[in-house]
């Protein structure tokens, strides 16, 4: 039970990393689209159906496709994060809410969480374990965006 709850909560971090990867790909494509290719003055043999568009046009098309995908992933990310926050906020115990929000929403380190709770390492981990048991993982994530 605890493992699936952790996996559910870690979706935020995983989706965030995925979006960052997509953004990095866009930046790489932008850099490639702005670089100049050298002019070749040798004999040029053309034949068949070779695409005569400049290389940067293909990059721009790929950038547009990726940006559309990024926007869709951001919408999913916001919906998921909202759903997870709502589930965390339904916990009765304030410390449990604080631990889960700090760890999975804010991405804080365990040392920061120990300080925030003013608890020992073992006490903070007990609160975390209790929160994972008490958290009600939604069986269906509603898609609020169309």
CORQUIGI-V560296 format. One record per residue. PSI is psi in whole degrees, -180 to 180 (none if undefined). BURIAL is + if it has 16 or more other ideal C-beta (glycine too) atoms within 10 Angstrom, else -. D_FIRST is the distance of its C-alpha to the first C-alpha in whole Angstrom. Layout:
# CORQUIGI-V560296
PSI/BURIAL/D_FIRST  PSI/BURIAL/D_FIRST
This chain:
# CORQUIGI-V560296
-47/-/0  -41/-/4  -44/-/6  -33/-/6  -43/+/6  -44/-/9  -40/-/10  -47/+/11  -34/+/13  -8/-/14  -34/+/16  -50/+/19  -43/-/20  -44/-/20  -38/+/22  -44/-/24  -41/-/25  -45/-/26  -40/+/28  -38/-/30  -44/-/30  -42/+/32  -38/-/34  -40/-/35  -40/-/36  -43/+/38  -40/-/40  -43/-/41  -38/+/42  -43/-/44  -43/-/46  -37/-/47  -23/+/48  -7/-/50  147/-/52  137/-/55  148/-/56  152/-/59  133/-/62  127/-/63  1/-/67  179/-/67  136/-/68  122/-/65  123/-/65  149/-/63  159/-/62  -155/-/60  57/-/57  136/-/57  123/-/55  6/-/57  151/-/55  150/-/55  -36/-/51  -25/+/50  -43/-/50  -40/-/47  -43/+/45  -41/-/46  -43/-/44  -39/-/41  -46/+/41  -43/-/41  -45/-/39  -40/-/36  -37/-/37  -45/-/36  -42/-/33  -46/+/32  -40/-/33  -42/-/30  -37/+/27  -41/-/28  -44/-/28  -42/+/25  -47/+/23  -43/-/25  -45/-/23  -46/+/20  -42/+/20  -43/-/22  -43/+/19  -42/+/16  -42/+/19  -43/-/19  -42/+/16  -43/+/16  -16/-/19  -8/-/18  139/+/17  -39/-/19  123/-/19  -43/-/21  -38/+/20  -43/+/17  -43/+/18  -44/+/21  -48/+/18  -40/+/16  -45/+/19  -44/+/21  -47/+/18  -26/+/17  -48/-/20  -16/-/23  31/-/22  154/-/23  162/-/23  -37/-/22  -41/-/25  -38/-/26  -41/+/23  -45/+/24  -44/-/28  -41/+/27  -17/+/25  45/-/28  159/+/25  168/-/25  -50/-/23  -37/-/21  -40/-/21  -39/+/19  -31/-/16  -42/-/16  -42/+/16  -47/+/14  -42/-/11  -40/-/12  -41/+/12  -36/+/8  -41/-/7  -19/-/10  130/+/10  108/-/11  123/-/10  137/-/13  -27/-/13  126/-/17  119/-/18  137/-/22  106/-/24  -14/-/27  144/-/29  none/-/32
